């Protein structure tokens, strides 16, 4: 059992090291097949696609614009199973805010293209299905 009070989660993610300019990431759980991380974005960054992972998002604070689907613009493989691009062409745009829940299947481009206000903070549970034999 792992319990982390909400106040600690928010404090931790606000001081998390930046993985890209204006993007802090705090990993709370990492195990074979799944992980749970908190992401704080103060500005949009690159669009992304995971070839093997399903993302489950829950917005904790803030709001912004999420684009899903379409195709990555100027895409490149950044590590095994991870593709990044400058933006997304032709995707579906939706507003996401505190309390919203989103599932993003593997191979679906996704991108926070705009952030309302100071920042958006969300929980991401990443699931990598077991290989079938």
Secondary structure, DSSP 8 states (H G I E B T S, - for coil): -----HHHHHHHHHTS-EEETTEEEEEEEEETTEEEEEEEESS---EEEESSEEEEEEEEEEEEEEEESSEEES-EEEETTEEEESEEES-EEEEEETT-EEEE-TT--EEEEEEEEEEEEEEEEEEE-----
